[in-house]
Amino acid sequence: MTKIIINSNGVPDGTETDTLLNLVRLMKDLPVSGDKLFDQAQGRIKSMNADPEWRDTIMDFETRMLEREQAGEKKGFKKAEERGLKKGLKTGVLNLIDSLKDVGCTSQ
């Protein structure tokens, strides 16, 4: 299986085919004309967007994706906070040891 990633915000360099440029236009929700395949795709997109059941399904999907993203962010923040706390504790202990040495205490 081959995966192709298309950056629709990239800057064309002139080597792109008309089909690829039309796909990018479609991805950006811009009209595409003069290509039977893309005319069919735009018609299908229009009919799907007009279907309330399909719109509900897509909205549910997008809501679940947003919830997963937010849960991931919370988990990431928590891990970062824990790492920062551990690092802060280590730094604090090392500073305390240095301060105790400065006043004449032994390492024991």
Backbone as a printed PyTorch tensor [residue, N CA C, xyz], in Angstrom:
tensor([[[  0.8430,  -1.1730,   0.0000],
         [  0.0000,   0.0000,   0.0000],
         [  0.8920,   1.2420,   0.0000]],

        [[  0.4970,   2.2260,  -0.7850],
         [  1.2380,   3.4660,  -0.8850],
         [  0.3960,   4.5940,  -0.3290]],

        [[  0.9860,   5.4070,   0.5210],
         [  0.3000,   6.5780,   1.0520],
         [  0.9010,   7.8120,   0.4090]],

        [[  0.0280,   8.7090,   0.0060],
         [  0.4730,   9.9670,  -0.5930],
         [ -0.0690,  11.0980,   0.2570]],

        [[  0.8020,  12.0040,   0.6400],
         [  0.4010,  13.1630,   1.4340],
         [  0.4820,  14.3840,   0.5340]],

        [[ -0.6080,  15.1140,   0.4800],
         [ -0.6600,  16.3000,  -0.3700],
         [ -0.8120,  17.5210,   0.5210]],

        [[  0.1370,  18.4250,   0.4240],
         [  0.0820,  19.6760,   1.1750],
         [ -0.6710,  20.6850,   0.3130]],

        [[ -1.9230,  20.9200,   0.6560],
         [ -2.7290,  21.8310,  -0.1580],
         [ -2.3070,  23.2880,   0.0220]],

        [[ -1.4520,  23.5590,   0.9970],
         [ -0.9630,  24.9180,   1.2060],
         [  0.4290,  25.1240,   0.6180]],

        [[  0.9540,  24.0930,  -0.0440],
         [  2.2720,  24.2130,  -0.6520],
         [  2.2500,  25.1720,  -1.8370]],

        [[  3.4170,  25.5540,  -2.2820],
         [  3.5450,  26.4660,  -3.4180],
         [  3.8890,  25.6360,  -4.6560]],

        [[  3.0330,  25.6780,  -5.6740],
         [  3.3130,  24.9050,  -6.8890],
         [  4.6260,  25.3410,  -7.5220]],

        [[  5.3560,  24.3630,  -8.0570],
         [  6.6350,  24.6890,  -8.6990],
         [  6.5800,  24.5330, -10.2190]],

        [[  5.3790,  24.2520, -10.7400],
         [  5.2210,  24.1450, -12.1870],
         [  5.2980,  22.7300, -12.7170]],

        [[  5.6410,  21.7620, -11.8720],
         [  5.7400,  20.3730, -12.3180],
         [  4.4650,  19.5810, -12.0590]],

        [[  3.4630,  20.2170, -11.4550],
         [  2.2330,  19.5390, -11.0850],
         [  1.3470,  19.3320, -12.3070]],

        [[  0.6300,  18.2280, -12.2940],
         [ -0.3310,  17.9720, -13.3590],
         [ -1.6000,  18.7700, -13.0780]],

        [[ -2.4070,  18.9460, -14.1100],
         [ -3.6890,  19.6320, -13.9220],
         [ -4.5610,  18.8740, -12.9290]],

        [[ -4.4910,  17.5390, -12.9670],
         [ -5.2930,  16.7250, -12.0500],
         [ -4.8960,  17.0000, -10.6050]],

        [[ -3.6070,  17.0660, -10.3370],
         [ -3.1440,  17.3420,  -8.9780],
         [ -3.5680,  18.7440,  -8.5410]],

        [[ -3.4360,  19.7080,  -9.4230],
         [ -3.8470,  21.0710,  -9.0860],
         [ -5.3560,  21.1420,  -8.8420]],

        [[ -6.1360,  20.3930,  -9.6280],
         [ -7.5790,  20.3410,  -9.4100],
         [ -7.9040,  19.7020,  -8.0630]],

        [[ -7.1510,  18.6660,  -7.6880],
         [ -7.3610,  18.0270,  -6.3910],
         [ -7.0980,  19.0110,  -5.2590]],

        [[ -6.0510,  19.7900,  -5.3860],
         [ -5.7310,  20.8000,  -4.3680],
         [ -6.8530,  21.8370,  -4.2960]],

        [[ -7.3550,  22.2660,  -5.4500],
         [ -8.4800,  23.2120,  -5.4520],
         [ -9.6850,  22.6090,  -4.7260]],

        [[ -9.9570,  21.3400,  -5.0180],
         [-11.0860,  20.6620,  -4.3770],
         [-10.8730,  20.5770,  -2.8690]],

        [[ -9.6490,  20.2740,  -2.4450],
         [ -9.3350,  20.1940,  -1.0170],
         [ -9.5590,  21.5400,  -0.3280]],

        [[ -9.3210,  22.6210,  -1.0570],
         [ -9.5010,  23.9640,  -0.4960],
         [-10.9290,  24.4670,  -0.6820]],

        [[-11.7850,  23.5980,  -1.1470],
         [-13.1940,  23.9280,  -1.3720],
         [-13.3560,  25.0280,  -2.4180]],

        [[-12.4740,  25.0100,  -3.4120],
         [-12.5700,  25.9430,  -4.5330],
         [-13.2120,  25.2150,  -5.7090]],

        [[-13.9230,  25.9410,  -6.5680],
         [-14.5660,  25.2770,  -7.7070],
         [-13.5400,  24.7740,  -8.7220]],

        [[-13.8550,  23.6220,  -9.2920],
         [-13.0230,  23.0300, -10.3390],
         [-13.9310,  22.8310, -11.5420]],

        [[-13.4760,  23.2410, -12.7110],
         [-14.3080,  23.0690, -13.9030],
         [-13.4810,  22.4680, -15.0350]],

        [[-14.2000,  21.8520, -15.9710],
         [-13.5390,  21.3060, -17.1530],
         [-12.9540,  19.9240, -16.9640]],

        [[-13.2470,  19.2550, -15.8580],
         [-12.7320,  17.9130, -15.6080],
         [-13.8950,  17.0470, -15.1430]],

        [[-14.2510,  16.0610, -15.9520],
         [-15.4250,  15.2300, -15.6770],
         [-15.3370,  14.5530, -14.3090]],

        [[-14.1700,  14.0340, -13.9630],
         [-13.9890,  13.3460, -12.6790],
         [-14.2580,  14.2900, -11.5100]],

        [[-13.7200,  15.4920, -11.6020],
         [-13.9080,  16.4500, -10.5110],
         [-15.3210,  17.0250, -10.5050]],

        [[-15.9540,  17.1140, -11.6830],
         [-17.3650,  17.5150, -11.7220],
         [-18.2120,  16.5070, -10.9450]],

        [[-17.9230,  15.2210, -11.1490],
         [-18.6430,  14.1660, -10.4270],
         [-18.3670,  14.2530,  -8.9250]],

        [[-17.1060,  14.4670,  -8.5700],
         [-16.7350,  14.5560,  -7.1500],
         [-17.4330,  15.7370,  -6.4850]],

        [[-17.4500,  16.8860,  -7.1630],
         [-18.1120,  18.0610,  -6.5910],
         [-19.6090,  17.8400,  -6.4500]],

        [[-20.2070,  17.1460,  -7.4170],
         [-21.6300,  16.8210,  -7.3180],
         [-21.9100,  15.9180,  -6.1360]],

        [[-21.0450,  14.9250,  -5.9340],
         [-21.2150,  13.9930,  -4.8040],
         [-21.0380,  14.7180,  -3.4780]],

        [[-20.0580,  15.5950,  -3.3980],
         [-19.8290,  16.3740,  -2.1800],
         [-21.0480,  17.2370,  -1.8810]],

        [[-21.5840,  17.8780,  -2.9140],
         [-22.7570,  18.7360,  -2.7310],
         [-23.9480,  17.9270,  -2.2220]],

        [[-24.1690,  16.7380,  -2.7980],
         [-25.3120,  15.9270,  -2.3610],
         [-25.1050,  15.3970,  -0.9420]],

        [[-23.8720,  15.0490,  -0.5930],
         [-23.5940,  14.5780,   0.7690],
         [-23.8110,  15.7020,   1.7760]],

        [[-23.3620,  16.8970,   1.4270],
         [-23.5340,  18.0310,   2.3350],
         [-25.0000,  18.3910,   2.5280]],

        [[-25.8370,  18.0520,   1.5550],
         [-27.2680,  18.3480,   1.6480],
         [-28.0200,  17.2900,   2.4610]],

        [[-27.3630,  16.1830,   2.7800],
         [-27.9990,  15.0810,   3.5040],
         [-27.8460,  15.3080,   5.0130]],

        [[-28.9600,  15.5800,   5.7220],
         [-28.8700,  15.8630,   7.1670],
         [-28.2660,  14.7040,   7.9700]],

        [[-28.5920,  13.4730,   7.5860],
         [-28.0510,  12.3180,   8.3230],
         [-26.5310,  12.2590,   8.1630]],

        [[-26.0510,  12.4950,   6.9650],
         [-24.6070,  12.4800,   6.7090],
         [-23.9270,  13.6120,   7.4810]],

        [[-24.5450,  14.7980,   7.4620],
         [-23.9670,  15.9250,   8.2000],
         [-23.8640,  15.6110,   9.6810]],

        [[-24.9030,  14.9730,  10.2440],
         [-24.8640,  14.5830,  11.6560],
         [-23.7270,  13.6030,  11.9270]],

        [[-23.5590,  12.6430,  11.0100],
         [-22.4790,  11.6610,  11.1550],
         [-21.1200,  12.3500,  11.1490]],

        [[-20.9280,  13.2790,  10.2290],
         [-19.6610,  14.0030,  10.1320],
         [-19.4450,  14.8700,  11.3700]],

        [[-20.4910,  15.5270,  11.8360],
         [-20.3610,  16.3580,  13.0350],
         [-19.9950,  15.5080,  14.2470]],

        [[-20.6120,  14.3400,  14.3720],
         [-20.2680,  13.4300,  15.4750],
         [-18.8060,  13.0090,  15.3760]],

        [[-18.3710,  12.6720,  14.1700],
         [-16.9900,  12.2600,  13.9540],
         [-16.0260,  13.3950,  14.3190]],

        [[-16.3230,  14.6120,  13.8590],
         [-15.4520,  15.7420,  14.1520],
         [-15.4310,  16.0510,  15.6500]],

        [[-16.5720,  15.8820,  16.3110],
         [-16.6310,  16.0970,  17.7630],
         [-15.7520,  15.0810,  18.4860]],

        [[-15.8300,  13.8080,  18.0730],
         [-14.9870,  12.7710,  18.7020],
         [-13.5100,  13.0500,  18.4600]],

        [[-13.1720,  13.5020,  17.2610],
         [-11.7730,  13.8310,  16.9730],
         [-11.2920,  14.9790,  17.8640]],

        [[-12.1310,  15.9960,  18.0380],
         [-11.7720,  17.1270,  18.8890],
         [-11.6030,  16.6790,  20.3340]],

        [[-12.5050,  15.8030,  20.8070],
         [-12.3970,  15.2960,  22.1740],
         [-11.1050,  14.5120,  22.3640]],

        [[-10.7330,  13.6910,  21.3870],
         [ -9.4660,  12.9410,  21.4760],
         [ -8.2770,  13.8860,  21.4960]],

        [[ -8.3470,  14.9190,  20.6650],
         [ -7.2540,  15.8930,  20.6220],
         [ -7.1150,  16.5960,  21.9740]],

        [[ -8.2380,  16.9900,  22.5560],
         [ -8.2020,  17.6640,  23.8470],
         [ -7.6980,  16.7350,  24.9440]],

        [[ -8.1130,  15.4610,  24.9070],
         [ -7.6320,  14.4920,  25.8990],
         [ -6.1230,  14.2960,  25.7450]],

        [[ -5.6550,  14.2450,  24.5070],
         [ -4.2160,  14.1080,  24.2640],
         [ -3.4370,  15.3050,  24.7770]],

        [[ -3.9960,  16.4910,  24.5810],
         [ -3.3340,  17.6870,  25.0880],
         [ -3.2500,  17.6580,  26.6080]],

        [[ -4.3440,  17.2760,  27.2540],
         [ -4.3390,  17.2040,  28.7210],
         [ -3.2980,  16.2040,  29.2020]],

        [[ -3.2430,  15.0510,  28.5340],
         [ -2.2760,  14.0230,  28.9140],
         [ -0.8530,  14.5410,  28.7130]],

        [[ -0.6330,  15.2250,  27.5960],
         [  0.6920,  15.7870,  27.3250],
         [  1.0880,  16.8400,  28.3320]],

        [[  0.1360,  17.7250,  28.6850],
         [  0.4260,  18.7510,  29.6940],
         [  0.7420,  18.1190,  31.0350]],

        [[ -0.0010,  17.0610,  31.3890],
         [  0.2240,  16.3990,  32.6670],
         [  1.6190,  15.7800,  32.7010]],

        [[  2.0050,  15.1080,  31.6090],
         [  3.3470,  14.5100,  31.5660],
         [  4.4230,  15.5810,  31.6410]],

        [[  4.2140,  16.6680,  30.9140],
         [  5.2000,  17.7560,  30.9330],
         [  5.2990,  18.3590,  32.3340]],

        [[  4.1580,  18.4940,  32.9890],
         [  4.1330,  19.0380,  34.3460],
         [  4.8880,  18.1140,  35.3060]],

        [[  4.6520,  16.7890,  35.1670],
         [  5.3390,  15.8260,  36.0340],
         [  6.8410,  15.8700,  35.7970]],

        [[  7.2470,  15.9460,  34.5460],
         [  8.6810,  16.0210,  34.2380],
         [  9.2860,  17.2960,  34.8030]],

        [[  8.5460,  18.4000,  34.6460],
         [  9.0300,  19.6770,  35.1720],
         [  9.1540,  19.6420,  36.6780]],

        [[  8.1890,  19.0120,  37.3520],
         [  8.2200,  18.8960,  38.8100],
         [  9.4230,  18.0760,  39.2540]],

        [[  9.6580,  16.9510,  38.5900],
         [ 10.8070,  16.1010,  38.9410],
         [ 12.1100,  16.8610,  38.7190]],

        [[ 12.1930,  17.5580,  37.5920],
         [ 13.4060,  18.3230,  37.3090],
         [ 13.5820,  19.4300,  38.3440]],

        [[ 12.4660,  20.0920,  38.6940],
         [ 12.5270,  21.1580,  39.6940],
         [ 12.9570,  20.6410,  41.0560]],

        [[ 12.4450,  19.4670,  41.4430],
         [ 12.8420,  18.8690,  42.7210],
         [ 14.3220,  18.5300,  42.7230]],

        [[ 14.7910,  17.9490,  41.6220],
         [ 16.2120,  17.5920,  41.5260],
         [ 17.0820,  18.8440,  41.6230]],

        [[ 16.7000,  19.8790,  40.9050],
         [ 17.4640,  21.1280,  40.9390],
         [ 17.4520,  21.7210,  42.3470]],

        [[ 16.2800,  21.6820,  42.9920],
         [ 16.1700,  22.2090,  44.3510],
         [ 17.0530,  21.4640,  45.3340]],

        [[ 17.0850,  20.1380,  45.2410],
         [ 17.9140,  19.3270,  46.1330],
         [ 19.3880,  19.6260,  45.8870]],

        [[ 19.7820,  19.7170,  44.6240],
         [ 21.1850,  20.0180,  44.3170],
         [ 21.5680,  21.4040,  44.8340]],

        [[ 20.6800,  22.3710,  44.7120],
         [ 20.9490,  23.7180,  45.2330],
         [ 21.0640,  23.6990,  46.7570]],

        [[ 20.2200,  22.9010,  47.4090],
         [ 20.2710,  22.7800,  48.8670],
         [ 21.6110,  22.1820,  49.2980]],

        [[ 22.0550,  21.1400,  48.6060],
         [ 23.3460,  20.5160,  48.9330],
         [ 24.4770,  21.5260,  48.7850]],

        [[ 24.4710,  22.2880,  47.6660],
         [ 25.5020,  23.3020,  47.4540],
         [ 25.4810,  24.3510,  48.5710]],

        [[ 24.2890,  24.7680,  48.9660],
         [ 24.1610,  25.7750,  50.0210],
         [ 24.6760,  25.2280,  51.3580]],

        [[ 24.3700,  23.9660,  51.6610],
         [ 24.8420,  23.3580,  52.9010],
         [ 26.3600,  23.2370,  52.8880]],

        [[ 26.9350,  22.9100,  51.7410],
         [ 28.3910,  22.8380,  51.6440],
         [ 29.0180,  24.2070,  51.8620]],

        [[ 28.3600,  25.2270,  51.3420],
         [ 28.8550,  26.6030,  51.4790],
         [ 28.9390,  27.0360,  52.9380]],

        [[ 28.0630,  26.5030,  53.7820],
         [ 28.0830,  26.8790,  55.2030],
         [ 28.8700,  25.8990,  56.0480]],

        [[ 29.5920,  24.9640,  55.3830],
         [ 30.4940,  24.0870,  56.1090],
         [ 29.9710,  22.7050,  56.4090]],

        [[ 28.7830,  22.3470,  55.9470],
         [ 28.2680,  20.9990,  56.2200],
         [ 28.9770,  20.0060,  55.3120]],

        [[ 29.1320,  18.7810,  55.7940],
         [ 29.7430,  17.7500,  54.9710],
         [ 28.6590,  17.1370,  54.0820]],

        [[ 29.0470,  16.3670,  53.1170],
         [ 28.0860,  15.7590,  52.1920],
         [ 27.2040,  14.7310,  52.8980]],

        [[ 27.6580,  14.2500,  54.0710],
         [ 26.8220,  13.3010,  54.8180],
         [ 25.7570,  14.0440,  55.5530]]])
